[in-house]
Amino acid sequence: MTPPSKAPMSGLRTVKRDYSEPTPSQDSASEIPWDPTPPKPLTGIEKRLRDIQDAIESKITSSERLLKKSPMLTLPKSTPTSMINSAPASTSHSFPNSNKRPFSSQQPGPSSSAPPPAKRRQLPETWDLLSSRTDFSEEPPFHSNHASTSGSGSRSNPISIGGTTTSAKAASKPAPVFLSKEQTHILGLVNDGMSLFYTGSAGTGKSVLLREIIKTLKKKFIKIPDAVAITASTGIAACNIGGVTIHSFAGIGLGIESAEDLTMKIRKNKKASARWLRTKVLIIDEVSMVDGDLFDKLARIGSLLRKRPEPFGGIQLVVTGDFFQLPPVTKGNVQVKFAFEATRWNECVQKTFNLTKVFRQTDQTFVDMLNEMRFGRLSANSIARFRALSREVEYDDGLGPTELFPRREDVDRSNTTRLSRLPTQSQTFFASDTGQIEGPQREKMLANFMAPSQLTLRVDSQVMLIKNVDETLVNGSMGKVVRFVDPATYGTESDMDGEVDEIGGGDGKGGKAGSGGKVEKKPAGSGKLLPIVDFVIPGRRETRRVLVTPESWKVELPNGDVQVARSQLPLILAWAMSIHKSQGQTLERVKVDLGKVFEKGQAYVALSRATSLEGLQVLNFDPKKVTVHPKVVEWSKTLETITE
């Protein structure tokens, strides 16, 4: 292009440039007004941020209108809107544990014919739809596409397990949390900086309150991300609350050395010593399994590392658990020493509270029976009632109870036997594991996840959901595998209301349920199959049909370092489960053989998982198996209760 004319100019003039012609542009003949500081054109991330602000202020067209306008997003009428954000099918039954999700092939990209600047600045019409989803780096690498109900004629909205839902109907949301007066009181004291311990019988909302405490403290210390250390006595309990074991946080290994020796060991570990110095609040869940001597060691280590005389170096403590449940593990004939027997316990814990309102069981008779069992003082009437529960319980939906065993070998044997009896073909799903920890410690930490490393399913397998989704699909929801589908074609097999036609006959054709019509199907792509599960909705005579896709679990240190992570379907076989892994679970259908329990508190933990007497079967009930440590009974008299 030839340079513009060099004729003398006064003031500022407009200059037109025509890129289509290699001729000089013409100068304007008159001056134009110009602001002293012209606004800078928005590009790249600045324009995205402006679009987000406009969306918040309702200036951007709704995503559903954009979907209707965009020819690139035209879908069959039978396709749920939630399919628009579907991740492409994987090529394997093992699930990559990626932090980023690729865009769907259905999402339009910029036109290749546009000039380079437009490629960077021009956003697709559906950008606001995509940006309304959770940040990809925070999402698991996959999500489910569909849910339905059957059995009662009512229908539920499409949902997502492992990702957010984009649906023309209202998306499923987690149930709102309502705290009781006593829970709210404890939450307020924690937020004010008090160190305390709270407990309560099974089903009193200890875990619900702990999640709210964690959420509140993270908001309080939002500028110090590792100020709140979330720990538990066992790996399973730690995974359930998104934390690490107390041993891992403290950096003490097995913790068998003296406090002074352990302190020297920690000082050589820069990350561990930094954690101790930066922590403002230390949360310890399932403290009933923390030995009293270990508690004293931790209190001393905190004082030495932080160079302050107070126990734990002045860190605020939030401690919870139920000492009537499983006690600390001891070797040989060593007498158990509970955490409340620790020398520094009373210095660390300013107040102790007992939650009294039971949420899990609504039948007061059952609540009273469990309370008698908890204290080891069963009345003749309660013994007779428990013995009467040996009857067989029949369910008209084809799902049986979950049998609880004290040993993992019995659990594996029971589930494997029941699975082998099903005449259908097996589908095996392998987990994808990542993280910084290697070697035997890695395997030990991975074993604490509820999600197995290898999950084998068949049609009619009885399964349990192990992640919360919304108010009707929660951790512990029971269901049955209906069939396996290729997620690449799943959207074309369903209608907007979620009814899914069976794939059969080997002809690769599907139709709208009950219509007899055929629908053109997409290529299968990878051939990877995922299960469709009918979940029973508690308290209703209906089910909810869901395509289940993988989820992620991780063990993360307060500074964000991921020790181990696992990607797997959020399902386990549910004919049997260990009593240890059932701790904290709420189960609608439970079967327990008390003739096999061997530890104090095991019988109480197992029976208190049930929500009602109607859904509980107890074999070989023996009052002698219901045992509790006399120290715990005596100490429980000192607990403070909060009147409603």
N, C-alpha and C positions, 0 to 999 in steps of 0.2 A: 504494500500500500504506500502511495506517494505521500510525503509529509504535507501537512496543511500549509496554507499560504502564510508567508512571513510578514504580511502587511501590518502596519502598526495598529495596535488595539488599545483602547482605554477601558478600564473597568473589567468586569467579568462578563464573558459572553458564552452562550451555549455553543457546543460543537456537536454536530451530527456526524455519525460515522455509519456508513452503510457497508456491511461486510460482504455484500454480494457483488459490489462493483469496485474495481481497483482505481477509483478516482478520488481526488481530494474532496474532503467534506466542505460544505459551505459554512462560512461564519455567519453568525447572527448579526443583524444590523443594529440591534439595540441592546442596551444593558438590561439585565434582569435582576430582581431583588434576590438576595442570598442570605440565609441565616448565618450569623457569626460562627456557629458550631453545627454544621450539618449532621444529621443522624447517620450513624454508621449502619450500612446494610447488614441484616442478620444472616449469618451463614452457619452451616454445620450444627454443632451442639447448641449454639445460641438460638437458632431457629426452633430446634426441638424443645428447648426450655420455654420459649415463648408459646409454642403450640400447647404444651402441657398447661401453662397458665391460662391460655384461652379456653382449654377444655374444662378446667376447674370453674371458670366463670361462664360456662355454658355457651361459649362462642363458636365451638366446633360442632359440625353436624354429627348427630348420633351415629354410632357404629352400625346400627341396624339399617339406617337409611343408606349409608355408604355401601353396605353389602348389596342392597337392592340395586344401586346405581352401577356398581362395578361389573362390567361384563366378564372380567377375569375371575370373578368369584361366583359365577352362576353355578348353582348346585342343583341336583335333583330335589324335588319337593320332599322326598322322603328322608333327606339327609339332615340330621340335627345340626343346628348352628354350631354346637360345640365341636363338630368335626373340623371346623375351619382351622383351629389351632392344633390339630392333631400332629403329633410327631411322626415322621416317616418310620415305616416298619424296620425293625432291626434284622440283621441277617443271621442271628444266632439266638439260642435260648439262654445264652449268658448275657448279662446286662452290663454295658459299660457304665462306669461310675463317673460320668463327665459332669462338669460344672456348667456347660453351655449346651443349649438346645438348638439344633439347626432349624431354620425356617422351613415351614411346610412348602411343598411344591406348589400348593394352591395359592400361596401368597405372592402377589405380583411384585416384580422388581422394577427398577427404573428402565425406561426405554433405551435401547442401545443406539437409537438414532439421534438422541439428544446430544448437544455439544457437551464437552467435558465439565464446564461449570454447572450445567443443569443436572448432571449425574450426581453431583455432590449435594446440590441444594434442593432439587426437586424431590419431594417426599411422595410416596404412594398414597392414594386416597384413603387406604385402610390403615395408615400409620397410627392414627389415634386409637384404633382398635387394638393394634399390637402393643402400643405403649401403655394401654390400660392394664395389661397383665403384669404379674409380678416380675421383677428383674430376673432375667434368665439365669444370671449367676447364682441366684438364691434358690432357683427351682431345681427339683430333681430332673433328670434328663428324659422324662417320659411322663405321660398322663393317660388316664382312661377317657373313653369317649361317651359313655352311655349308661343309663340306668333306667329301669322300668319297674312297675309293680304288677303283681298278678295275685289272684286269689280272692280279691274282694271287689274287683271292678274299679277301684280307684287307681290313679296313676301318679307317679312322682316325677319330678323334673330330672332331666339328664344331669349327671353329676360327674365329678372328676376325682379319681384317686391318684394322687401324685402330681396334680397340677390344677390350675384354675379352670373354671368352666365359662364358656361364652355361649349363652343360650338366649333364645328369644323369651323364654320363661325366666322366672326368678331363679338365680343360681343358688345352689345349696350353700348354706353358711354354717359355721360352727355354732352350736347352741350357746346362747348368752349365759354367762356365769352369774349366778345370784348367790351371794354369801349370806350365811346366817348372822345373827347379831354377834355371837361368840367368835365366829370366823373374822368378821369385820373388826372386832375389837383387837384381836391378835395382829391382824394386818396393820392396823394403825400403830400399835406399839413397835412393831418391827420397823416401820417407816420412820418412826421417831428415834431409832437407834438403839432400842433395848435388846439385850441378849436374852433369849428365852428358849424354853422347850415346851412343845405342845404334843399331846397324844390324844388318844380316843379309841374306842372300840372299832372293830371293822365296819366300814360303811359310813363313818361319821364325816367324811370329806377331808381327810388329812392331805391326800394328794391334790385335790382341787385347790385347797388353800395354799399349798406349797407352790403350785404353778402361778397363782396370783401374787404370792410373795416375790417369786423370781421376777415376774413381769414388772412389778412395782419397783423393785430395787434396781433393775436394769434401766428403767426410766430415770430414777433418781441419780444414778451414776452414769448417765448417757455419755458424758465426755471422758469417762475412764472405763473403757470396755472390759478390762480384766479386774475391775474392783470387786466383782461378785464371783466368788468361787463356789460352784455347784458340785457337791460331792455326795457320795453315799457309801455305805459299808460294803456293798457287794456290787459286782459289775452289772448284774441284771437291774438292780435298783437304780444305778447310775445311768444306764441307758434309758430307763423309763422317764427320767427327768432331764435328759440332755446334758448330763455331767460326766464326771470321772470318779473313780474310787478315791477314797480319802488317802490311801497309800500312794496313788499316782500323783495326786495334787501335791502331797507333802514331799515327794521324792525320796521316800524312806525304804523302798523295796519291801521286804517282808517285815521290817521294823522290829527285828528281834534284838538289836543292839541297844545300848543305853542312849538316853536323850542326848548326852554330850557327844558320843561317837556319831550318832545320826546327824547332829548339827554340823559336825566337821565334814561329813559326807555330802550334805546338802550344799555347803559353801563351795564345794568343788564343782557343783552343778549350777552354772550361771542361770539357766532358765528356772530351775526349782527355787533357788534363793531369791530371784527376782519376783517370783509369784508370791512368796511369803511377804516380801516388802511392799508390794503393790496392793495386796488384798485388803479391802475394807470390811467385807462381810463374808463369813465362811458358813455355808449351808451344809449340814450333815443330815442326810435322810437315812432311814432304817438304822437308827443309832442303837437299836436293841441288839444288833449283832457286832457292835464295837466293844471290844474288851476294855475294862476299866483301866488297866495298866497302859494300854495303848493311848487312851484318852489323856492320861497324865503325861505321857511322853510328848504327845502333840502340843499340849499346853506349855510344856517346858521348852520345846524346840522353838515355838513362836516367840517366847520371851527372849531366848538367846539370840535368835536371828534378828529380831527387831530392836534388841537392846532396850527392852522395856520390862519392868518387873511384873506387869499384869499377866495372867494366863493368856496364852496365844498372842502375847505382845500387844494386847489391847484390841484385837480384831473383834468386831461384833459377831456373835454366834447365833444362828437360827438352827435349832436342833429339833428333829421330829422322829417319830417311830412309835411302835407299840411293844413294850417290854413283855406283854402277855403272849406275843407271837414268838417267832424263832429266836433262840438265845445265841450268844457268841459261841463260836466253835472252839472247843478246847481239846488238848491232846492228853490222852491217857486218863488218869484219875484226877487231873488238876481241877480244883473247884472253880466253877464259873464266877467271874467278877464282872458285874454289870457296869455300864458307863456311869450310872447314878451313884455307884460306890466309889468312883474315882476321888482321890484326895482333893483335886481342884474343881470338882463339879459345881459345888455351891458358890465358888468364886466366879466361875464362868457364867453360870445361868442365874439371872436375876429373878426370873419368875418361871413357874411351871404350870401349864394349863391342861385341863382335860375337856375335850370336846364331847358333848353329850347327845346332840341331835343326830339321829341315825337317818341317813338318806337311802341306803341300799335296800333295806327291808322296811316295808310299810305295815306288815302284820305284827302287831305289838306282842302277840303270843310268841312268835318266832324270835323277836328281839329279846324278850325276857329269857327265853331258853338259851340263846347265845351268850347273854350276859352271865347267866349262871355258869355256863360252860367256861367262859373266860376266867372267872374267879375260882374255878374248880369246885364249885359248891352246887352240884346238880340236885334238884328236888326229885322225889319219887315220881311226881307227875311229869316232869321234863324227861326223865329216863324212859318212862313208858311211851311218851310221844316220839322220842328219837328211835326207840326200838320199832315202833309202828311204821317208820319210814323205810323199812326193808322191802316194802312192796315194789313190784315192777311198775315203772311209770311209762305210759304209752302216749306218743304224740302223733296227731293225725297228719302232720306235714312231712313225715318220713325222716325227720332228723331225730337222733337220739341224744342222750346226755353226754357231757364230757366227763370221763372217769379220771379222777385224780389219784396219782400214785406217789408214794414217798421217794421212789428210786427211778432214775432216768431210764435204766435198762427195761423196766416194766412198761414205761411209756412207749419206748421205741418198739418193743415187741407187740404191744397191743395195736398201735397204729399200722405197723407193717402187716400184721395178720389181717386186719379188716380191709386194708387196701388191696391185698392179694386176692381177696374173695370177689372183687368186682370183675366182671367179665370183659370190661372195655380195655382199650389200649392205653398204656401209660404215656404221660408227657412229663419230662424231667426238666427242671429249670435250675440252672447253676448261678449262684451269686457272683457278683464282681466285687472284689475287695481291694481297697487301696489304703493309704495312710503311711505315716512316718515310721511307725514301729515295725520291726522285723523279728523273725525268729520265733521261739516258743511263746514269748510274751504276746506276740501278735495273735497267735492261735487261741491263746487263753482269753484275750480280750474279745475276739470275734465270737467265741463260744457264748459270751454273755448276751448277744443279740437274740431277741425273740425270733428273728428271721433266720432260717436255717441256711447253711452253705449249699445244700442240695435239697430241692423240693420236688417230690414225685406225686403227680395227681392223675386221677382218672375221672371219667364221667361218673357222677354220683358220689364222689369223695365228699366226706363231711369236713368242712373247713371253718376256720375262725379268722376274722379280720384282726390284725394286730396294729392298726393305726386308726386314730380318730379321723373321721371325714366330716360328719355333721351330726345333727341331733338324733338321727335315726340309724346312722352307720357309725359305730363307735368301736373302740378297742374291745374285743370280746364278742362282737356280733357273729352269730352262727349262720352258716349257709351251706349250700350244696352246689357242686360244680354241675352245670347244665350241659355244657359242651365247650369245645375249643374253636376259636375262629382266628382267621388272619386279620389283624387290625387294619391292613391296607384295604380290605374290602368290607369291613364291618359297617361303615357308614352307609353303604348302599343296600345293606340287608335290613335296615331298620327304618321305622317311620318316626315322625316328630314326637309321638307319644311314647316311644320306647318299646313297642312290641317287636320282638325279633323272631323272624321265621327260622325254622330249623334248616341247616344245610345238610342235604342228604342226597342219596342217589348217585353221587359222583359226577353229576352233570355240571357242577359249578354254577348253577343258577339259583337265585333266591327270589323271594317275593314278599310283598307286604303281608303280614300275618292276617289270615282270614280273608284275604282278597283274591287269592289265586292268580294274581297278576305277576308277571315276570319283570325283573329289574336288571338292566344291563350292569354288569359287574366290572370293576377295575382289575387290572392285572394284580396278581397276588404279591408280586415283588419278591419278598424274601422267603415266603413260605413259613415264616415263624408263626406259631400259634399261641394264643393267650386264652385264659379261661374266662368264661362267662359264669357268674355265680348268682344264684337266687339267695339273697340274705333275708332271714326272718326278721321282721320288725317287731321288737318287744312290745307286748301288750296289745297287738293287733293280729287279726287273722289274715295277714297279707305278707307278701314278699316283695323285695326290691331287686330287680335284675341289673347287674353291673358287669361291664367288661373291666376286669382287674388288670392293671398294668403295674410295672415295678415301682418301688419306692426306695428312699435312701435313709440310712441310719448312720450315725457317726458318734465317735467319742472325741470330744473336743476339750482342749485345755482352755483356761480363762483367757489366754492371750490369742486364742483363735487357732492354734496349732491343732490339726486333725491327727490324732494318734492312729485311729483306724476308722474305716468307713465301709459300708456294705450296701450294695444295690441288689434288691431281690423283690419278688412279689410279696405284698403285705399279707400273706396267708400262711397258716400252719394247718396241718392235719389236726382235727379236733375230736377224734374219738377218745383220745387220752392226753393228759398233761401232767407235769410234775407239780406237786404241792408247792415246791420252792418257786417255780416260775409262775404259779397262779397267784402268788402274793400280790395284792393290789388290784387283782382282776375282779370284775363283776360278771357272774355267769348265771344265765337264766335256767340252765339245766345242768345239774351236777349229780354225779354218782361217786360215792366214796366207800371203800372197804377199810374200816377202821382196824381190822385185824392186822393190817400191814404197817401201821404207823409205829414209830419207835422213838420219836423225839418229843420233848415237852413243847406244847404249843401247836404241834402239827395237826391234831384233830380239830382244834379251834380254827386254825387258818383254813383248813379244807372246807369245813362246814359253813363257815362265815362267807365263803365266796358266793353262796346261793342267795337269790333274791326272795325266795319264798319256800314254804314247806312243800307246796304242790310240785315244785321243780327240783326237789331234793330226794335222792335215794341213798340211804345209809345201810350198809351191810355190816354185820358183826359188831354192832354197837356194844361197847363195854365201858362202863363208867370208869374203870381203872385206867383206861387209855387216855382219859381226859385229865391231864396233869398240868399243874402250873407251879412255878417256883415260889416258895413261901416268902422269899425276899421281895419279890415283885408285888405280891399281895400287900405286904406291910408297907412298902414304900408308896404304893398307889394312894394310900390314905392321906398323904401330904399334898396331893395335887389340888390345885385351885380350879374351881368351876366358875363359869360366867353365867349369871342368870339372864334369861331372855327378857 
